Amino acid sequence: MTLAEKLLQDFQKLPEDKKQQVIDFVEFLKSKQKQEVEAMMDDIIDTNKEALMELAK
């Protein structure tokens, strides 16, 4: 059984309120990951601002 299959099997056994909590947690993780990527990109831009400005000419 794959991890996805196990997760789906366990998820389907949960009551509706617990399913909503799982969905909320997944959304939280996705949001957190997006914020981490955005912060990393901001850092890269700040670190290389001069080079990027030169390339933009």
PQR file with spaces between the fields and no chain letter, atoms N, CA, C, O and H, PARSE charges and radii, in Angstrom:
ATOM       1  N    MET     1       0.837   -1.178    0.000 -0.4000 1.5000
ATOM       2  CA   MET     1       0.000    0.000    0.000 -0.0000 2.0000
ATOM       3  C    MET     1       0.889    1.251    0.000  0.5500 1.7000
ATOM       4  O    MET     1       1.829    1.366    0.787 -0.5500 1.4000
ATOM       5  N    THR     2       0.571    2.162   -0.885 -0.4000 1.5000
ATOM       6  CA   THR     2       1.350    3.395   -0.952 -0.0000 2.0000
ATOM       7  C    THR     2       0.940    4.332    0.193  0.5500 1.7000
ATOM       8  O    THR     2      -0.087    4.137    0.843 -0.5500 1.4000
ATOM       9  H    THR     2      -0.193    2.068   -1.524  0.4000 1.0000
ATOM      10  N    LEU     3       1.757    5.329    0.412 -0.4000 1.5000
ATOM      11  CA   LEU     3       1.470    6.317    1.442 -0.0000 2.0000
ATOM      12  C    LEU     3       0.147    7.035    1.145  0.5500 1.7000
ATOM      13  O    LEU     3      -0.656    7.266    2.049 -0.5500 1.4000
ATOM      14  H    LEU     3       2.591    5.488   -0.116  0.4000 1.0000
ATOM      15  N    ALA     4      -0.070    7.381   -0.111 -0.4000 1.5000
ATOM      16  CA   ALA     4      -1.301    8.062   -0.505 -0.0000 2.0000
ATOM      17  C    ALA     4      -2.524    7.172   -0.258  0.5500 1.7000
ATOM      18  O    ALA     4      -3.555    7.649    0.217 -0.5500 1.4000
ATOM      19  H    ALA     4       0.582    7.194   -0.845  0.4000 1.0000
ATOM      20  N    GLU     5      -2.410    5.906   -0.574 -0.4000 1.5000
ATOM      21  CA   GLU     5      -3.514    4.974   -0.340 -0.0000 2.0000
ATOM      22  C    GLU     5      -3.813    4.843    1.149  0.5500 1.7000
ATOM      23  O    GLU     5      -4.974    4.825    1.556 -0.5500 1.4000
ATOM      24  H    GLU     5      -1.573    5.519   -0.960  0.4000 1.0000
ATOM      25  N    LYS     6      -2.771    4.754    1.951 -0.4000 1.5000
ATOM      26  CA   LYS     6      -2.931    4.646    3.406 -0.0000 2.0000
ATOM      27  C    LYS     6      -3.608    5.902    3.943  0.5500 1.7000
ATOM      28  O    LYS     6      -4.531    5.817    4.753 -0.5500 1.4000
ATOM      29  H    LYS     6      -1.827    4.770    1.620  0.4000 1.0000
ATOM      30  N    LEU     7      -3.147    7.066    3.492 -0.4000 1.5000
ATOM      31  CA   LEU     7      -3.731    8.318    3.935 -0.0000 2.0000
ATOM      32  C    LEU     7      -5.212    8.398    3.567  0.5500 1.7000
ATOM      33  O    LEU     7      -6.040    8.767    4.400 -0.5500 1.4000
ATOM      34  H    LEU     7      -2.397    7.135    2.834  0.4000 1.0000
ATOM      35  N    LEU     8      -5.538    8.059    2.344 -0.4000 1.5000
ATOM      36  CA   LEU     8      -6.929    8.098    1.892 -0.0000 2.0000
ATOM      37  C    LEU     8      -7.791    7.125    2.688  0.5500 1.7000
ATOM      38  O    LEU     8      -8.908    7.459    3.084 -0.5500 1.4000
ATOM      39  H    LEU     8      -4.865    7.760    1.668  0.4000 1.0000
ATOM      40  N    GLN     9      -7.276    5.936    2.919 -0.4000 1.5000
ATOM      41  CA   GLN     9      -8.010    4.923    3.685 -0.0000 2.0000
ATOM      42  C    GLN     9      -8.290    5.426    5.107  0.5500 1.7000
ATOM      43  O    GLN     9      -9.413    5.309    5.599 -0.5500 1.4000
ATOM      44  H    GLN     9      -6.369    5.665    2.597  0.4000 1.0000
ATOM      45  N    ASP    10      -7.285    5.976    5.752 -0.4000 1.5000
ATOM      46  CA   ASP    10      -7.461    6.493    7.112 -0.0000 2.0000
ATOM      47  C    ASP    10      -8.385    7.708    7.115  0.5500 1.7000
ATOM      48  O    ASP    10      -9.230    7.849    7.999 -0.5500 1.4000
ATOM      49  H    ASP    10      -6.373    6.071    5.352  0.4000 1.0000
ATOM      50  N    PHE    11      -8.223    8.575    6.133 -0.4000 1.5000
ATOM      51  CA   PHE    11      -9.054    9.775    6.025 -0.0000 2.0000
ATOM      52  C    PHE    11     -10.531    9.412    5.897  0.5500 1.7000
ATOM      53  O    PHE    11     -11.379   10.023    6.548 -0.5500 1.4000
ATOM      54  H    PHE    11      -7.537    8.461    5.415  0.4000 1.0000
ATOM      55  N    GLN    12     -10.838    8.434    5.073 -0.4000 1.5000
ATOM      56  CA   GLN    12     -12.231    8.052    4.832 -0.0000 2.0000
ATOM      57  C    GLN    12     -12.910    7.500    6.084  0.5500 1.7000
ATOM      58  O    GLN    12     -14.137    7.531    6.184 -0.5500 1.4000
ATOM      59  H    GLN    12     -10.149    7.938    4.544  0.4000 1.0000
ATOM      60  N    LYS    13     -12.140    7.005    7.025 -0.4000 1.5000
ATOM      61  CA   LYS    13     -12.692    6.447    8.262 -0.0000 2.0000
ATOM      62  C    LYS    13     -12.988    7.517    9.317  0.5500 1.7000
ATOM      63  O    LYS    13     -13.657    7.242   10.313 -0.5500 1.4000
ATOM      64  H    LYS    13     -11.143    6.980    6.944  0.4000 1.0000
ATOM      65  N    LEU    14     -12.490    8.728    9.098 -0.4000 1.5000
ATOM      66  CA   LEU    14     -12.673    9.791   10.075 -0.0000 2.0000
ATOM      67  C    LEU    14     -14.087   10.374   10.023  0.5500 1.7000
ATOM      68  O    LEU    14     -14.734   10.363    8.975 -0.5500 1.4000
ATOM      69  H    LEU    14     -11.947    8.951    8.289  0.4000 1.0000
ATOM      70  N    PRO    15     -14.559   10.883   11.169 -0.5600 1.5000
ATOM      71  CA   PRO    15     -15.830   11.635   11.140  0.2800 2.0000
ATOM      72  C    PRO    15     -15.618   12.959   10.394  0.5500 1.7000
ATOM      73  O    PRO    15     -14.487   13.419   10.237 -0.5500 1.4000
ATOM      74  N    GLU    16     -16.704   13.554    9.944 -0.4000 1.5000
ATOM      75  CA   GLU    16     -16.630   14.752    9.109 -0.0000 2.0000
ATOM      76  C    GLU    16     -15.854   15.888    9.769  0.5500 1.7000
ATOM      77  O    GLU    16     -15.091   16.576    9.091 -0.5500 1.4000
ATOM      78  H    GLU    16     -17.623   13.180   10.071  0.4000 1.0000
ATOM      79  N    ASP    17     -16.027   16.103   11.066 -0.4000 1.5000
ATOM      80  CA   ASP    17     -15.323   17.210   11.714 -0.0000 2.0000
ATOM      81  C    ASP    17     -13.815   16.980   11.724  0.5500 1.7000
ATOM      82  O    ASP    17     -13.037   17.927   11.605 -0.5500 1.4000
ATOM      83  H    ASP    17     -16.647   15.545   11.617  0.4000 1.0000
ATOM      84  N    LYS    18     -13.410   15.730   11.866 -0.4000 1.5000
ATOM      85  CA   LYS    18     -11.970   15.417   11.840 -0.0000 2.0000
ATOM      86  C    LYS    18     -11.419   15.534   10.425  0.5500 1.7000
ATOM      87  O    LYS    18     -10.270   15.932   10.235 -0.5500 1.4000
ATOM      88  H    LYS    18     -14.043   14.961   11.963  0.4000 1.0000
ATOM      89  N    LYS    19     -12.231   15.191    9.437 -0.4000 1.5000
ATOM      90  CA   LYS    19     -11.808   15.360    8.043 -0.0000 2.0000
ATOM      91  C    LYS    19     -11.533   16.837    7.764  0.5500 1.7000
ATOM      92  O    LYS    19     -10.559   17.177    7.093 -0.5500 1.4000
ATOM      93  H    LYS    19     -13.164   14.868    9.591  0.4000 1.0000
ATOM      94  N    GLN    20     -12.402   17.717    8.287 -0.4000 1.5000
ATOM      95  CA   GLN    20     -12.206   19.150    8.086 -0.0000 2.0000
ATOM      96  C    GLN    20     -10.921   19.615    8.756  0.5500 1.7000
ATOM      97  O    GLN    20     -10.226   20.482    8.226 -0.5500 1.4000
ATOM      98  H    GLN    20     -13.194   17.441    8.832  0.4000 1.0000
ATOM      99  N    GLN    21     -10.597   19.048    9.918 -0.4000 1.5000
ATOM     100  CA   GLN    21      -9.350   19.405   10.594 -0.0000 2.0000
ATOM     101  C    GLN    21      -8.140   18.985    9.766  0.5500 1.7000
ATOM     102  O    GLN    21      -7.148   19.710    9.696 -0.5500 1.4000
ATOM     103  H    GLN    21     -11.162   18.344   10.348  0.4000 1.0000
ATOM     104  N    VAL    22      -8.224   17.820    9.144 -0.4000 1.5000
ATOM     105  CA   VAL    22      -7.130   17.351    8.282 -0.0000 2.0000
ATOM     106  C    VAL    22      -6.969   18.297    7.095  0.5500 1.7000
ATOM     107  O    VAL    22      -5.851   18.678    6.748 -0.5500 1.4000
ATOM     108  H    VAL    22      -9.030   17.231    9.201  0.4000 1.0000
ATOM     109  N    ILE    23      -8.068   18.671    6.484 -0.4000 1.5000
ATOM     110  CA   ILE    23      -8.026   19.592    5.347 -0.0000 2.0000
ATOM     111  C    ILE    23      -7.444   20.936    5.773  0.5500 1.7000
ATOM     112  O    ILE    23      -6.619   21.513    5.065 -0.5500 1.4000
ATOM     113  H    ILE    23      -8.976   18.362    6.767  0.4000 1.0000
ATOM     114  N    ASP    24      -7.877   21.431    6.932 -0.4000 1.5000
ATOM     115  CA   ASP    24      -7.339   22.697    7.439 -0.0000 2.0000
ATOM     116  C    ASP    24      -5.835   22.604    7.665  0.5500 1.7000
ATOM     117  O    ASP    24      -5.103   23.545    7.360 -0.5500 1.4000
ATOM     118  H    ASP    24      -8.548   20.961    7.507  0.4000 1.0000
ATOM     119  N    PHE    25      -5.372   21.477    8.195 -0.4000 1.5000
ATOM     120  CA   PHE    25      -3.941   21.303    8.455 -0.0000 2.0000
ATOM     121  C    PHE    25      -3.148   21.256    7.150  0.5500 1.7000
ATOM     122  O    PHE    25      -2.063   21.831    7.060 -0.5500 1.4000
ATOM     123  H    PHE    25      -5.968   20.713    8.443  0.4000 1.0000
ATOM     124  N    VAL    26      -3.684   20.581    6.152 -0.4000 1.5000
ATOM     125  CA   VAL    26      -3.012   20.525    4.846 -0.0000 2.0000
ATOM     126  C    VAL    26      -2.923   21.932    4.251  0.5500 1.7000
ATOM     127  O    VAL    26      -1.892   22.310    3.694 -0.5500 1.4000
ATOM     128  H    VAL    26      -4.565   20.114    6.225  0.4000 1.0000
ATOM     129  N    GLU    27      -3.999   22.699    4.369 -0.4000 1.5000
ATOM     130  CA   GLU    27      -3.977   24.083    3.867 -0.0000 2.0000
ATOM     131  C    GLU    27      -2.942   24.918    4.621  0.5500 1.7000
ATOM     132  O    GLU    27      -2.252   25.741    4.019 -0.5500 1.4000
ATOM     133  H    GLU    27      -4.836   22.392    4.821  0.4000 1.0000
ATOM     134  N    PHE    28      -2.831   24.709    5.937 -0.4000 1.5000
ATOM     135  CA   PHE    28      -1.826   25.403    6.731 -0.0000 2.0000
ATOM     136  C    PHE    28      -0.421   25.054    6.243  0.5500 1.7000
ATOM     137  O    PHE    28       0.418   25.941    6.086 -0.5500 1.4000
ATOM     138  H    PHE    28      -3.392   24.041    6.426  0.4000 1.0000
ATOM     139  N    LEU    29      -0.163   23.773    6.004 -0.4000 1.5000
ATOM     140  CA   LEU    29       1.157   23.349    5.535 -0.0000 2.0000
ATOM     141  C    LEU    29       1.479   23.957    4.175  0.5500 1.7000
ATOM     142  O    LEU    29       2.607   24.390    3.937 -0.5500 1.4000
ATOM     143  H    LEU    29      -0.845   23.053    6.131  0.4000 1.0000
ATOM     144  N    LYS    30       0.491   23.990    3.283 -0.4000 1.5000
ATOM     145  CA   LYS    30       0.709   24.583    1.969 -0.0000 2.0000
ATOM     146  C    LYS    30       1.015   26.067    2.087  0.5500 1.7000
ATOM     147  O    LYS    30       1.898   26.576    1.396 -0.5500 1.4000
ATOM     148  H    LYS    30      -0.425   23.638    3.477  0.4000 1.0000
ATOM     149  N    SER    31       0.295   26.762    2.954 -0.4000 1.5000
ATOM     150  CA   SER    31       0.516   28.182    3.162 -0.0000 2.0000
ATOM     151  C    SER    31       1.903   28.435    3.744  0.5500 1.7000
ATOM     152  O    SER    31       2.604   29.357    3.326 -0.5500 1.4000
ATOM     153  H    SER    31      -0.422   26.348    3.514  0.4000 1.0000
ATOM     154  N    LYS    32       2.286   27.618    4.700 -0.4000 1.5000
ATOM     155  CA   LYS    32       3.600   27.753    5.327 -0.0000 2.0000
ATOM     156  C    LYS    32       4.710   27.534    4.296  0.5500 1.7000
ATOM     157  O    LYS    32       5.696   28.271    4.274 -0.5500 1.4000
ATOM     158  H    LYS    32       1.716   26.869    5.040  0.4000 1.0000
ATOM     159  N    GLN    33       4.547   26.527    3.451 -0.4000 1.5000
ATOM     160  CA   GLN    33       5.548   26.248    2.422 -0.0000 2.0000
ATOM     161  C    GLN    33       5.641   27.405    1.444  0.5500 1.7000
ATOM     162  O    GLN    33       6.737   27.791    1.037 -0.5500 1.4000
ATOM     163  H    GLN    33       3.746   25.929    3.469  0.4000 1.0000
ATOM     164  N    LYS    34       4.489   27.962    1.062 -0.4000 1.5000
ATOM     165  CA   LYS    34       4.476   29.094    0.136 -0.0000 2.0000
ATOM     166  C    LYS    34       5.210   30.287    0.742  0.5500 1.7000
ATOM     167  O    LYS    34       5.985   30.953    0.057 -0.5500 1.4000
ATOM     168  H    LYS    34       3.599   27.648    1.393  0.4000 1.0000
ATOM     169  N    GLN    35       4.968   30.558    2.022 -0.4000 1.5000
ATOM     170  CA   GLN    35       5.637   31.670    2.701 -0.0000 2.0000
ATOM     171  C    GLN    35       7.141   31.447    2.759  0.5500 1.7000
ATOM     172  O    GLN    35       7.914   32.391    2.597 -0.5500 1.4000
ATOM     173  H    GLN    35       4.338   30.016    2.579  0.4000 1.0000
ATOM     174  N    GLU    36       7.563   30.209    2.989 -0.4000 1.5000
ATOM     175  CA   GLU    36       8.998   29.901    3.042 -0.0000 2.0000
ATOM     176  C    GLU    36       9.653   30.129    1.685  0.5500 1.7000
ATOM     177  O    GLU    36      10.754   30.673    1.610 -0.5500 1.4000
ATOM     178  H    GLU    36       6.935   29.442    3.121  0.4000 1.0000
ATOM     179  N    VAL    37       8.987   29.719    0.621 -0.4000 1.5000
ATOM     180  CA   VAL    37       9.521   29.912   -0.731 -0.0000 2.0000
ATOM     181  C    VAL    37       9.583   31.404   -1.054  0.5500 1.7000
ATOM     182  O    VAL    37      10.567   31.879   -1.621 -0.5500 1.4000
ATOM     183  H    VAL    37       8.092   29.277    0.682  0.4000 1.0000
ATOM     184  N    GLU    38       8.532   32.142   -0.692 -0.4000 1.5000
ATOM     185  CA   GLU    38       8.527   33.581   -0.950 -0.0000 2.0000
ATOM     186  C    GLU    38       9.654   34.275   -0.186  0.5500 1.7000
ATOM     187  O    GLU    38      10.313   35.161   -0.730 -0.5500 1.4000
ATOM     188  H    GLU    38       7.733   31.756   -0.231  0.4000 1.0000
ATOM     189  N    ALA    39       9.877   33.885    1.055 -0.4000 1.5000
ATOM     190  CA   ALA    39      10.950   34.476    1.854 -0.0000 2.0000
ATOM     191  C    ALA    39      12.311   34.161    1.231  0.5500 1.7000
ATOM     192  O    ALA    39      13.196   35.016    1.196 -0.5500 1.4000
ATOM     193  H    ALA    39       9.341   33.165    1.496  0.4000 1.0000
ATOM     194  N    MET    40      12.470   32.940    0.745 -0.4000 1.5000
ATOM     195  CA   MET    40      13.726   32.547    0.112 -0.0000 2.0000
ATOM     196  C    MET    40      13.950   33.369   -1.161  0.5500 1.7000
ATOM     197  O    MET    40      15.062   33.831   -1.414 -0.5500 1.4000
ATOM     198  H    MET    40      11.751   32.246    0.773  0.4000 1.0000
ATOM     199  N    MET    41      12.905   33.548   -1.951 -0.4000 1.5000
ATOM     200  CA   MET    41      13.037   34.328   -3.180 -0.0000 2.0000
ATOM     201  C    MET    41      13.345   35.795   -2.867  0.5500 1.7000
ATOM     202  O    MET    41      14.152   36.419   -3.556 -0.5500 1.4000
ATOM     203  H    MET    41      12.001   33.173   -1.745  0.4000 1.0000
ATOM     204  N    ASP    42      12.710   36.343   -1.837 -0.4000 1.5000
ATOM     205  CA   ASP    42      13.007   37.719   -1.432 -0.0000 2.0000
ATOM     206  C    ASP    42      14.462   37.851   -1.022  0.5500 1.7000
ATOM     207  O    ASP    42      15.111   38.844   -1.350 -0.5500 1.4000
ATOM     208  H    ASP    42      12.055   35.836   -1.278  0.4000 1.0000
ATOM     209  N    ASP    43      14.976   36.872   -0.316 -0.4000 1.5000
ATOM     210  CA   ASP    43      16.373   36.891    0.116 -0.0000 2.0000
ATOM     211  C    ASP    43      17.311   36.828   -1.095  0.5500 1.7000
ATOM     212  O    ASP    43      18.312   37.541   -1.152 -0.5500 1.4000
ATOM     213  H    ASP    43      14.449   36.065   -0.049  0.4000 1.0000
ATOM     214  N    ILE    44      16.979   35.978   -2.050 -0.4000 1.5000
ATOM     215  CA   ILE    44      17.801   35.867   -3.263 -0.0000 2.0000
ATOM     216  C    ILE    44      17.800   37.192   -4.025  0.5500 1.7000
ATOM     217  O    ILE    44      18.839   37.641   -4.509 -0.5500 1.4000
ATOM     218  H    ILE    44      16.165   35.398   -2.005  0.4000 1.0000
ATOM     219  N    ILE    45      16.632   37.807   -4.124 -0.4000 1.5000
ATOM     220  CA   ILE    45      16.538   39.093   -4.827 -0.0000 2.0000
ATOM     221  C    ILE    45      17.346   40.160   -4.092  0.5500 1.7000
ATOM     222  O    ILE    45      18.099   40.909   -4.713 -0.5500 1.4000
ATOM     223  H    ILE    45      15.788   37.443   -3.731  0.4000 1.0000
ATOM     224  N    ASP    46      17.190   40.227   -2.772 -0.4000 1.5000
ATOM     225  CA   ASP    46      17.937   41.220   -1.995 -0.0000 2.0000
ATOM     226  C    ASP    46      19.445   41.013   -2.122  0.5500 1.7000
ATOM     227  O    ASP    46      20.202   41.971   -2.274 -0.5500 1.4000
ATOM     228  H    ASP    46      16.579   39.618   -2.268  0.4000 1.0000
ATOM     229  N    THR    47      19.865   39.768   -2.060 -0.4000 1.5000
ATOM     230  CA   THR    47      21.290   39.447   -2.142 -0.0000 2.0000
ATOM     231  C    THR    47      21.873   39.800   -3.507  0.5500 1.7000
ATOM     232  O    THR    47      23.039   40.184   -3.607 -0.5500 1.4000
ATOM     233  H    THR    47      19.249   38.989   -1.937  0.4000 1.0000
ATOM     234  N    ASN    48      21.069   39.672   -4.551 -0.4000 1.5000
ATOM     235  CA   ASN    48      21.553   39.883   -5.921 -0.0000 2.0000
ATOM     236  C    ASN    48      20.946   41.111   -6.586  0.5500 1.7000
ATOM     237  O    ASN    48      20.867   41.182   -7.812 -0.5500 1.4000
ATOM     238  H    ASN    48      20.122   39.361   -4.470  0.4000 1.0000
ATOM     239  N    LYS    49      20.520   42.068   -5.785 -0.4000 1.5000
ATOM     240  CA   LYS    49      19.816   43.234   -6.321 -0.0000 2.0000
ATOM     241  C    LYS    49      20.634   43.990   -7.360  0.5500 1.7000
ATOM     242  O    LYS    49      20.115   44.370   -8.409 -0.5500 1.4000
ATOM     243  H    LYS    49      20.583   42.009   -4.789  0.4000 1.0000
ATOM     244  N    GLU    50      21.908   44.208   -7.069 -0.4000 1.5000
ATOM     245  CA   GLU    50      22.753   44.947   -8.016 -0.0000 2.0000
ATOM     246  C    GLU    50      22.849   44.237   -9.362  0.5500 1.7000
ATOM     247  O    GLU    50      22.694   44.858  -10.413 -0.5500 1.4000
ATOM     248  H    GLU    50      22.330   43.900   -6.216  0.4000 1.0000
ATOM     249  N    ALA    51      23.102   42.952   -9.322 -0.4000 1.5000
ATOM     250  CA   ALA    51      23.232   42.166  -10.559 -0.0000 2.0000
ATOM     251  C    ALA    51      21.910   42.168  -11.319  0.5500 1.7000
ATOM     252  O    ALA    51      21.903   42.275  -12.546 -0.5500 1.4000
ATOM     253  H    ALA    51      23.229   42.447   -8.468  0.4000 1.0000
ATOM     254  N    LEU    52      20.803   42.051  -10.611 -0.4000 1.5000
ATOM     255  CA   LEU    52      19.503   42.042  -11.273 -0.0000 2.0000
ATOM     256  C    LEU    52      19.195   43.395  -11.907  0.5500 1.7000
ATOM     257  O    LEU    52      18.619   43.459  -12.993 -0.5500 1.4000
ATOM     258  H    LEU    52      20.809   41.964   -9.614  0.4000 1.0000
ATOM     259  N    MET    53      19.575   44.464  -11.234 -0.4000 1.5000
ATOM     260  CA   MET    53      19.371   45.805  -11.801 -0.0000 2.0000
ATOM     261  C    MET    53      20.224   45.978  -13.068  0.5500 1.7000
ATOM     262  O    MET    53      19.782   46.592  -14.039 -0.5500 1.4000
ATOM     263  H    MET    53      20.043   44.412  -10.352  0.4000 1.0000
ATOM     264  N    GLU    54      21.415   45.447  -13.051 -0.4000 1.5000
ATOM     265  CA   GLU    54      22.283   45.526  -14.233 -0.0000 2.0000
ATOM     266  C    GLU    54      21.695   44.730  -15.391  0.5500 1.7000
ATOM     267  O    GLU    54      21.726   45.176  -16.538 -0.5500 1.4000
ATOM     268  H    GLU    54      21.774   44.948  -12.262  0.4000 1.0000
ATOM     269  N    LEU    55      21.166   43.567  -15.092 -0.4000 1.5000
ATOM     270  CA   LEU    55      20.566   42.747  -16.140 -0.0000 2.0000
ATOM     271  C    LEU    55      19.307   43.393  -16.706  0.5500 1.7000
ATOM     272  O    LEU    55      18.968   43.176  -17.870 -0.5500 1.4000
ATOM     273  H    LEU    55      21.141   43.204  -14.161  0.4000 1.0000
ATOM     274  N    ALA    56      18.619   44.177  -15.900 -0.4000 1.5000
ATOM     275  CA   ALA    56      17.372   44.800  -16.327 -0.0000 2.0000
ATOM     276  C    ALA    56      17.587   45.943  -17.318  0.5500 1.7000
ATOM     277  O    ALA    56      16.640   46.394  -17.962 -0.5500 1.4000
ATOM     278  H    ALA    56      18.894   44.353  -14.955  0.4000 1.0000
ATOM     279  N    LYS    57      18.827   46.409  -17.441 -0.4000 1.5000
ATOM     280  CA   LYS    57      19.114   47.533  -18.345 -0.0000 2.0000
ATOM     281  C    LYS    57      19.013   47.129  -19.796  0.5500 1.7000
ATOM     282  O    LYS    57      19.224   47.955  -20.684 -0.5500 1.4000
ATOM     283  H    LYS    57      19.597   46.042  -16.918  0.4000 1.0000
